Amino acid sequence: RQYRAQWASITPEQEARFKKFRERKGRIEKDVVRTDRAHEAYRGDDSPYTRWLHDILLTYSFYNFDLGYCQGMSDLLSPLLVVLEDEAVAFWCFVDVMETLGGNFDRDQNAMQVQLTALGQLLRVVDRELWDYLGLIDGLNFFFCFRWILIRFKREFSMPDILTLWEVLWSCPFEADCAGYHLWMCV
């Protein structure tokens, strides 16, 4: 509640002098109306899920002010809302997800580069023929896999399939042992 109150109490006059808030709020508002609109929970302009999505993302931008909001975060939050159907619980689950995946959204993109490099090393061992082909077409930067890794395949699969996939990816009891499991999914 305290994080939500921080942004909810900003007056129009304060907002006019708070550029970073206006920018984040604007990005969130643009992304929310584009997130999972085909899913029944998000249909219609008066969907509580759309409002929750907006409010949680804005609240998170105050909870983690350094990271703020980046495109793709709405994709990570949306399935949590669909499953949990509770704004507060979904917020704290999203916080936990972002503790793991937040580095993917850093401006320096170091975490993403580390994962793309590891994916390349994995592919070189698993499928040398594909690795060689990607070298021929200048594809060894693996930028075509960027979105897969950033939002854990969220836009590549249907909602029921992504819920199943995420359950598999996130249910490993030994997190360190499963840290790169999503890279195997890429291969």
N, C-alpha and C positions, 0 to 999 in steps of 0.2 A: 504494500500500500504506500509506503513512504516513497518509493521510486516513481510510482504512478502519480502521486501527489505533486512531485517535483515538476512534471511537465503539465499536468492538468491545471495547476494553479497559475501558469504563465498567462498574463493578460495580453490582449492584443497590442497594447502599448509596449510591453516588454518584448513580445515576439518581434515587433518592428525593429528593435535594437539588438536582436539576438540572431545573427546571421547563421551560425552553425545549426541552431535549432530549426530555423526555417528551411535550411537545406536538407537536413535529415528528415524532417517531417514531410517535405515535398517528395523526396525519393520514396519514402515509405508509402505515401498516398498513391503514387504512381504504380508501385509494385503490387500493393494490396489489391487493387482493382483488376490486376492481370493474373493473380495467383489462383489457380485451380477453379476458374469460373465454370468449367464444365461439370465439376463435382457438385452433387446435389446440396451439400452443406453450404456451398458458396454462391449458389444461384440467387439472383434477386438483389436489389439494392439494399434491402433491409435485413440481410442475413446477419444473425448474431456472430457467426464465425468470421465474417469479413470485419466486423467491428472489433472482435477479439484479436484478430490478426494484427490490425492496425495498432490497437492499444498495447499489446504485448511487445511489438517491435519498437514502438516509441518508448515504452517503459524500459526495455532492454538497452536502448541507446543511452539512457540515463544510468542504468545499472553498470554498464561497461562503457563509460564515456570515451575512453581512449579508442576503443574499436568502433563504437557507434553502430551505425547501420550500413550494410553493404548489400548490393543486389545479390540475391541468392538466399539470403537468410529467411525470406518469406517462404521459400520452397522447403526449407528444413523445418520450419514451424508448422506449416499447414497440416501435414499428416498427424503431428502430435495433437493438434486441436481436434481433428476428426476422431481420433481414438479416445482421447481423454474427456472431451466435451466439458471442460472446466478451465476457465481462464487462468486462475491462480496456479493450479496444478500444471497446466501446460507451460506457464511462464517458467516455473522452476525446473521443469524437464528440459525446456529450451536452454536455460542457463547451463544445465549439465551437458547438453549436447555441444553447446558453444565452448565449454571448457575443453572439450576434445577437439572440436573442429575449428575453433576460433582462429587459430594460426593460419588456416587456409585463406582467411579474409584480410590478413595483414597486407599493407601497401607494398612492402618489399617482396612479397610473394616467395620468401625463402622456403616456407613449409610446403608450398605447392611444388616448387622446383625440386626439393628433396624427394617428394613422392613421384614426380614425373621421371626423375633420374632412376629411382628404384624400380619403377615400372619398366623402364628401358632395360635395365639389367636383368630383370625377371624374364622379359620377353626374349632377350638374347639367348637365354638358357632354354626356355620352354619351346620357342618356335623360331629357330635360327633363319628359316626361309623367309618368314614374315619380317623379321628384323632386317635382313639383307634388302628386301624389297623397300621397306621404309627408308633405308639408307639411300637407295637409288632415287627416290622421289622427294628427298629432303624432309622426311617425316619423323626423324629420330628425336625431334624436340617434344613429340607427343602432345602438342597443343590441342589436337583433336580429342584428347582425353581429359582436358582441363575441367570441363563442366561435369564430367562423370565423377571426378575426384572431389571437386569443390562441394557439390551438393549430393554426393553419394547416389548418383544415378536417378535422382528424383524426377527429372524431366524425360527420362528415357523409358520409363515404365508406367503402367496404370497405377492408380492409387492402391488397389488390393495387392498388386504385385510388389509395389515399393514397400508396403507395410510388411509383407513377408520377408523381402530382402533385408530390410533394416532390422527385423527381429533376428535374423541370422547373423548379420554383421555386428549387432550390439549385444548379443547374448553370450558371448564368450566369457566364461568365468575368470579367465586369466588375461586381462586386458593387454599386457605386454606381449603375450604369445600371439595375439590376434591383431596387433596394431597394423599390419599390412594386409590383412585379409581382403580388404576392398580392392587392392591391387590385383589380386588373383581374379577377382570378378572382371576386371578390365581385360585380362588375358582370355 
